Amino acid sequence: MSKATYNAEIAAKRWHAGNIYEIIIECEQLAHDCRPGQFLQVDCGDGTFLRRPISIYNVDGARVSMIFEVRGRGTRYLSQLKAGEYLNVLGPLGNGFDTDIDGDILVIGGGLGVFPLYMVAKSKGKSCDAVLGYKTERVLVSHDRFADVCREVVITTDDGSYGVQGTAVAAAHSLVVNHHYKAIFACGPLPMLKAVHALACKYNIPAWVSLEERMACGFGVCLACAVKSRENEEEYLHVCKHGPVFNSKEVML
């Protein structure tokens, strides 16, 4: 699987909710190489020195889409781009989710961690259930697309404004009890991933988690995104190179 730098034309840009945007670029070779759970290092203009890591949301033909939230100068620059302009991206990077699993799986996403899981859900179809956690109804994004491809989708919000009030992992318990899942795939804030690991261990289900860390280079040179190995606390793994997807028993969460 190759990684390369591309100057890709922006086919479309969409505002979804709050400060959340989607950019869709057209690049046939990049689209061919992308796998669920991988990410791109995106050039955010002359005002920023480092590229920004953004997860791949979807691949449709020759088009690759990313959904991101405006959090600083780099993502603000991206939110102001328009269709027809060009975006320089490096990728695809990292090791993603291995969806070659026989049987049903459960995906658990929280906040921006919902988006890297869509390609997993789409590839597994009705063999996939999803629990998606949001802060509030005002920032619900992509839940309808999951509903189009999954067998069952449960939505949670912190404030109870939509779906089930509470956390995604709390809502996942009943699904785990009532189904025989072969694996759990998760992405979201660290406390959520810790809870996913505990849930998976309790029911003896393999779990893979996608970690969110600051990445400068994206391919293991700068060593900025180090996480401790669970098997050997003196060993460090790097999210961009060895991940971002890890078996939950592999890293200290």
LOPA-833005 format. One line per 10 residues: number of its first residue (from 1); their letters; for each residue x negated, y negated, z of N, C-alpha, C. Coordinates in steps of 0.001 Angstrom, whole numbers, plus 500000, padded with zeros to 6 digits. Layout:
<bavos>
NUM) A) X Y Z X Y Z X Y Z; ...
</bavos>
This chain:
<bavos>
1) MSKATYNAEI) 499148 501185 500000 500000 500000 500000 499105 498756 500000; 499330 497850 499056 498426 496723 498887 498953 495480 499595; 498016 494582 499914 498399 493253 500370 497656 492264 499504; 498313 491163 499213 497728 490175 498316 498355 488827 498610; 497774 487785 498003 498334 486443 498114 499137 486144 496860; 500320 485610 497068 501214 485311 495952 501705 483874 496050; 501779 483205 494904 502516 481962 494785 503875 482319 494206; 504874 482392 495076 506177 482909 494661 507203 481781 494577; 508022 481834 493553 509068 480828 493399 510192 481080 494395; 510687 480012 494993 511831 480116 495894 513097 480212 495047
11) AAKRWHAGNI) 513748 481368 495123 514981 481579 494355 516179 480940 495043; 516149 480901 496385 517258 480305 497131 516809 480006 498545; 517427 479003 499133 517229 478702 500555 518601 478459 501166; 518852 479073 502319 520171 478974 502942 520037 478567 504403; 520923 477696 504835 521084 477412 506259 522151 478355 506791; 521875 478985 507926 522833 479934 508486 523567 479373 509705; 522817 478986 510724 523436 478488 511956 522355 477827 512788; 522725 476787 513543 521738 476134 514390 520523 475717 513591; 519353 476185 514002 518103 475901 513285 517597 477118 512526; 518495 477990 512109 518126 479249 511461 518346 479145 509948
21) YEIIIECEQL) 517294 479462 509203 517321 479360 507744 516852 480671 507118; 517226 480834 505879 516755 481974 505087 516113 481453 503809; 514925 481973 503513 514261 481675 502248 514137 482972 501456; 514510 482908 500201 514430 484056 499303 513446 483718 498188; 512376 484505 498093 511376 484282 497058 511446 485407 496037; 511006 485096 494840 511031 486082 493760 509610 486481 493414; 509307 487770 493614 507961 488280 493336 508054 489804 493234; 508021 490308 492038 508288 491726 491806 507289 492639 492505; 505991 492325 492419 504985 493193 493031 505112 493196 494547; 505310 492026 495135 505496 491942 496584 506714 492735 497020
31) AHDCRPGQFL) 507797 492577 496310 509026 493288 496657 508818 494803 496594; 508073 495246 495627 507811 496673 495468 507026 497231 496654; 506129 496423 497234 505236 496908 498281 505808 496788 499691; 506864 496010 499877 507388 495747 501217 508061 496971 501824; 507861 497143 503146 508490 498218 503900 509172 497627 505137; 510198 498300 505644 510895 497783 506831 509947 497547 508002; 510054 496372 508613 509246 496053 509778 507956 495328 509486; 507593 495164 508221 506380 494423 507885 506645 492915 507921; 505580 492133 507740 505726 490689 507790 504845 490030 506745; 505067 488734 506561 504272 487922 505658 503602 486807 506444
41) QVDCGDGTFL) 502413 486414 506016 501757 485217 506529 502044 484102 505528; 502760 483084 505980 503317 482088 505072 502596 480754 505229; 502160 480196 504113 501525 478879 504098 502589 477815 504357; 502358 476990 505378 503355 475988 505775 502916 474570 505447; 502167 474397 504368 501845 473062 503882 500557 472495 504443; 500192 471327 503937 498916 470701 504284 498848 470269 505745; 499995 470077 506385 499990 469612 507761 499684 470686 508784; 499574 471941 508353 499293 473041 509275 498063 473796 508785; 497208 474162 509720 495974 474862 509365 496217 476358 509203; 497000 476939 510112 497237 478381 510101 498552 478734 509425
51) RRPISIYNVD) 498559 479882 508775 499801 480416 508239 500706 480862 509397; 501983 480994 509110 502935 481448 510107 503394 482868 509767; 503385 483782 510742 503880 485139 510481 505403 485164 510535; 506027 485654 509492 507487 485744 509438 507857 487140 508944; 508760 487776 509661 509175 489138 509317 509939 489160 508000; 509797 490253 507312 510565 490472 506083 511977 490908 506476; 512958 490190 506000 514348 490497 506329 514955 491497 505349; 514760 491251 504049 515414 492106 503067 514647 492074 501751; 514809 493135 500995 514304 493209 499627 515470 493593 498727; 515665 492808 497683 516754 493067 496737 516198 492882 495331
61) GARVSMIFEV) 515883 494000 494671 515253 493912 493364 513871 493297 493489; 513653 492189 492780 512369 491507 492822 512349 490395 493871; 513396 490310 494686 513508 489211 495652 513236 489685 497080; 512493 488866 497802 512146 489141 499199 512671 487986 500039; 513379 488297 501114 513929 487234 501940 513378 487284 503351; 513292 486098 503942 512849 485916 505330 513849 485009 506033; 514193 485362 507270 515043 484500 508085 514211 484025 509269; 514241 482733 509534 513400 482170 510583 514149 481044 511289; 513643 480699 512471 514188 479589 513235 513167 478461 513282; 513625 477231 513120 512733 476085 513203 512302 475900 514652
71) RGRGTRYLSQ) 510988 476023 514874 510446 475915 516233 509283 474937 516330; 508772 474497 515207 507616 473605 515222 507368 473042 513841; 506176 472475 513662 505851 471785 512417 505909 472725 511212; 505351 473928 511373 505298 474849 510242 506663 475291 509769; 507494 475742 510676 508826 476205 510284 509722 475039 509859; 509468 473843 510390 510224 472667 509932 509902 472390 508466; 508627 472540 508118 508230 472379 506713 508978 473385 505828; 509034 474623 506261 509710 475651 505470 511195 475326 505297; 511814 474792 506349 513248 474499 506295 513573 473386 505307; 512557 472612 504919 512789 471484 504010 512497 471827 502554
81) LKAGEYLNVL) 512002 473024 502309 511735 473437 500932 513049 473677 500182; 512942 473637 498852 514140 473780 498018 513917 474864 496967; 515017 475399 496473 514943 476374 495384 514215 475752 494197; 513359 476559 493574 512569 476083 492443 511159 475686 492822; 510924 475401 494107 509574 475134 494581 508847 476457 494808; 507549 476367 495069 506748 477576 495230 506224 477694 496655; 506116 478930 497113 505659 479224 498462 504519 480225 498380; 503416 479924 499060 502268 480816 499064 502366 481766 500256; 502381 483062 499979 502523 484061 501038 501439 485122 500893; 501025 485665 502031 500067 486772 502083 500787 487983 502643
91) GPLGNGFDTD) 500723 489111 501931 501395 490288 502457 501643 491339 501386; 502406 492359 501724 502983 492602 503047 501923 493080 504039; 502113 492714 505309 501134 493008 506337 501744 493872 507445; 500853 494593 508121 501265 495374 509283 501855 496726 508943; 501997 497522 509990 502641 498829 509885 504078 498702 510361; 505010 499091 509520 506423 498921 509817 507054 500153 510428; 508367 500221 510321 509145 501346 510841 509132 502506 509847; 508923 503710 510352 509012 504914 509529 510452 505399 509575; 511179 505182 508502 512604 505540 508466 512842 506952 507947; 511770 507693 507706 511907 509060 507193 512207 510007 508354
101) IDGDILVIGG) 513387 509842 508929 513820 510634 510080 515157 511278 509751; 515261 512574 509941 516522 513268 509734 517418 513071 510951; 518649 512691 510723 519578 512495 511820 519859 511034 512075; 520706 510786 513056 521156 509436 513364 520106 508664 514152; 520075 507353 513912 519188 506470 514673 519998 505301 515226; 519418 504635 516216 520018 503446 516803 519023 502297 516683; 519485 501159 516180 518640 499968 516167 519181 498988 517204; 518263 498371 517943 518631 497405 518974 517841 496138 518710; 518547 495048 518438 517888 493782 518148 518357 492686 519072; 517438 491796 519421 517781 490669 520268 517259 489368 519691
111) GLGVFPLYMV) 518132 488371 519538 517712 487079 519008 517147 487194 517606; 515985 486587 517377 515341 486672 516066 514897 488092 515747; 514839 488955 516756 514470 490351 516536 515525 491150 515799; 516686 490566 515593 517717 491233 514783 517235 491394 513342; 516575 490376 512819 516338 490304 511381 515364 491350 510832; 514259 491701 511524 513372 492736 510988 514017 494123 510928; 515190 494287 511555 515831 495594 511604 516821 495822 510467; 517106 494782 509699 518136 494946 508671 517717 495946 507594; 516457 495901 507173 516013 496850 506152 516077 498283 506662; 515835 498477 507955 515985 499809 508549 517423 500263 508436
121) AKSKGKSCDA) 518340 499392 508857 519760 499737 508823 520227 500014 507403; 519778 499204 506474 520199 499383 505080 519681 500700 504516; 518468 501074 504884 517888 502309 504348 518550 503558 504937; 519028 503456 506191 519642 504619 506849 521155 504679 506644; 521782 503545 506361 523210 503536 506072 524054 504057 507219; 524944 504956 506918 525899 505448 507913 525258 506411 508917; 523965 506633 508789 523232 507376 509820 522682 506442 510893; 523054 505163 510802 522515 504154 511711 523628 503429 512447; 523480 503313 513753 524304 502424 514571 523426 501259 515010; 524060 500122 515302 523291 498935 515672 523923 498226 516857
131) VLGYKTERVL) 523065 497762 517761 523477 496857 518828 522668 495583 518655; 523376 494472 518456 522723 493202 518149 523081 492182 519223; 522063 491621 519854 522279 490683 520940 521945 489248 520547; 522857 488327 520867 522681 486908 520576 522936 486087 521841; 522449 484855 521845 522712 483984 522988 524182 483586 523052; 524734 483223 521897 526094 482710 521843 526654 482894 520435; 527951 482753 520304 528602 482922 519005 528060 481949 517963; 527602 480785 518381 527160 479746 517446 525922 480157 516644; 525187 481151 517132 523975 481561 516417 524090 482976 515855; 525294 483452 515666 525479 484756 515032 525054 484680 513571
141) VSHDRFADVC) 524064 485467 513214 523561 485518 511846 523314 486974 511485; 523776 487383 510335 523498 488697 509750 524320 489839 510338; 525118 489603 511365 525900 490701 511951 526853 491297 510933; 527381 490469 510023 528293 490967 509012 527574 491862 508002; 526313 491564 507721 525554 492400 506787 525244 493763 507406; 524956 493785 508697 524778 495065 509384 526071 495871 509333; 527198 495203 509534 528490 495896 509521 528765 496528 508163; 528236 495934 507099 528453 496476 505754 527710 497785 505526; 526602 497995 506244 525780 499171 505959 525789 500212 507076; 526022 499801 508323 525934 500725 509455 527250 501465 509694
151) REVVITTDDG) 527149 502537 510450 528353 503268 510867 529102 502491 511943; 528369 501978 512923 528977 501232 514016 528048 500099 514429; 528632 498929 514670 527860 497777 515108 528508 497197 516357; 527699 497007 517395 528159 496371 518629 527433 495045 518765; 528210 493976 518988 527638 492647 519155 527736 492246 520621; 526642 491718 521168 526671 491182 522522 526250 489716 522488; 526795 488934 523413 526356 487552 523606 526130 487316 525083; 525142 486491 525373 524825 486202 526774 525995 485535 527491; 526729 484675 526769 527800 483911 527407 529188 484499 527197; 529267 485645 526495 530562 486270 526277 531432 485585 525242
161) SYGVQGTAVA) 530862 484672 524464 531649 483944 523474 532032 484799 522278; 531360 485945 522109 531695 486866 521012 531274 488258 521433; 532093 489242 521110 531739 490626 521396 531677 490915 522884; 530704 491715 523275 530534 492152 524662 529604 491186 525388; 529993 490739 526562 529103 489870 527325 528020 490709 527997; 526781 490252 527864 525670 490972 528472 524558 491186 527476; 523643 492072 527825 522467 492308 526982 522719 493437 525992; 521905 493438 524953 522024 494480 523934 521706 495854 524502; 520701 495937 525371 520314 497239 525925 521396 497789 526845; 522031 496920 527629 523131 497381 528481 524245 497971 527641
171) AAHSLVVNHH) 524563 497327 526529 525623 497832 525654 525206 499107 524933; 523904 499280 524752 523423 500478 524046 523569 501750 524866; 523662 501625 526195 523736 502814 527050 524875 503745 526652; 526057 503184 526433 527205 504042 526126 527035 504742 524784; 526410 504068 523826 526163 504712 522541 525180 505866 522692; 524134 505648 523465 523130 506696 523669 523745 507909 524359; 524612 507670 525319 525260 508770 526040 526152 509587 525112; 526804 508922 524164 527817 509582 523343 527317 510050 521985; 526059 509794 521668 525510 510221 520382 524155 510898 520596; 523801 511713 519643 522519 512396 519711 521569 511718 518729
181) YKAIFACGPL) 520958 510625 519180 520063 509882 518303 518689 510543 518242; 518133 510552 517046 516791 511082 516854 515714 510041 517147; 516098 508761 517115 515121 507704 517370 515848 506403 517657; 515141 505532 518366 515591 504158 518586 514541 503229 517997; 514979 502246 517214 514109 501205 516676 514565 499885 517274; 513620 499079 517758 514005 497848 518443 513051 496706 518133; 513600 495494 518193 512807 494290 518044 513497 493172 518809; 512713 492408 519554 513290 491328 520333 512330 490864 521405; 512819 490073 522357 511963 489569 523432 511379 490704 524260; 510239 490449 524880 509529 491479 525639 510374 492119 526741
191) PMLKAVHALA) 511144 491361 527542 511980 492016 528562 512974 493012 527959; 513490 492687 526775 514401 493613 526099 513675 494889 525689; 512458 494747 525175 511705 495917 524735 511315 496807 525917; 511024 496193 527058 510761 496979 528272 511994 497802 528645; 513165 497183 528527 514406 497890 528850 514694 498988 527836; 514356 498752 526581 514511 499795 525549 513619 500984 525874; 512388 500705 526268 511462 501782 526625 512015 502614 527787; 512541 501951 528796 513111 502662 529945 514312 503501 529523; 515166 502938 528671 516329 503671 528183 515906 504908 527392; 514924 504741 526524 514454 505858 525696 513837 506954 526547
201) CKYNIPAWVS) 513057 506564 527556 512443 507555 528440 513508 508304 529243; 514519 507596 529708 515580 508217 530509 516286 509316 529743; 516511 509088 528446 517258 510054 527640 516358 510837 526685; 515046 510705 526859 514073 511484 526087 514267 511296 524579; 514353 510038 524173 514505 509702 522761 513261 508926 522321; 512626 509298 521238 511487 508512 520751 511932 507089 520411; 511137 506108 520803 511479 504717 520523 510289 504005 519897; 510569 503213 518874 509562 502377 518237 509978 500925 518385; 509040 500104 518809 509332 498701 519083 508439 497810 518237; 509012 496724 517752 508263 495743 516987 507952 494572 517902
211) LEERMACGFG) 506657 494317 518100 506230 493282 519033 506117 491929 518340; 506477 490897 519079 506374 489527 518589 505208 488848 519298; 504139 488579 518571 502967 487923 519136 502495 486828 518185; 501789 485839 518734 501169 484828 517872 500049 485481 517057; 500047 485242 515764 499038 485829 514883 498393 484716 514074; 497082 484683 514090 496377 483654 513324 496034 484149 511924; 495404 485334 511849 494959 485808 510531 495959 486757 509889; 496522 487670 510692 497502 488604 510154 496966 489968 509787; 495637 490170 509890 495121 491484 509520 493950 491931 510386; 493878 491462 511645 492968 492043 512614 491588 491453 512701
221) VCLACAVKSR) 491347 490301 512101 490023 489688 512143 489869 488786 513358; 490874 487971 513636 490731 486974 514709 490929 487567 516103; 491582 488735 516203 491779 489447 517467 492649 488677 518468; 493488 487776 517967 494304 486939 518849 495527 487664 519405; 495993 488685 518727 497273 489311 519088 497063 490660 519790; 496145 490686 520741 495800 491939 521416 496831 492321 522468; 497123 493610 522544 497983 494160 523591 497289 495394 524173; 497517 495643 525461 496865 496772 526112 497483 498100 525687; 496620 499073 525500 497062 500434 525242 497621 501032 526531; 498703 501771 526440 499262 502418 527625 498411 503628 528036
231) ENEEEYLHVC) 497806 504288 527078 497018 505475 527371 495666 505126 527980; 495105 504000 527593 493794 503587 528091 493818 502082 528297; 493912 501635 529540 494074 500216 529836 492844 499396 529466; 491740 500058 529185 490549 499334 528747 490529 499149 527226; 491470 499760 526557 491550 499656 525105 492640 498662 524715; 492356 497888 523689 493339 496927 523185 493705 497278 521737; 494984 497140 521449 495475 497285 520090 495891 495906 519598; 495929 495744 518298 496254 494437 517732 497553 494520 516937; 498465 493600 517286 499820 493666 516754 499825 493574 515233; 498991 492709 514672 499034 492522 513220 498465 493713 512457
241) KHGPVFNSKE) 497460 494372 513038 496760 495460 512343 497313 496837 512690; 497456 497118 513976 497950 498430 514410 499476 498467 514469; 500095 497321 514550 501550 497180 514592 502010 496417 513362; 503062 495597 513482 503713 495201 514734 504576 496274 515382; 504773 497409 514651 505621 498471 515193 504761 499508 515894; 505106 499787 517158 504404 500786 517961 505411 501743 518586; 504966 502970 518821 505727 503834 519717 505730 503168 521087; 506878 503107 521743 506967 502372 523016 506084 502978 524103; 505662 504238 523927 504775 504873 524891 503293 504571 524613; 503052 503840 523530 501680 503586 523084 501095 502317 523687
251) VML) 501950 501331 524006 501461 500028 524449 502083 499616 525776; 501361 498760 526494 501889 498190 527719 502843 497060 527376; 504069 497216 527808 505087 496199 527487 505288 495269 528693
</bavos>
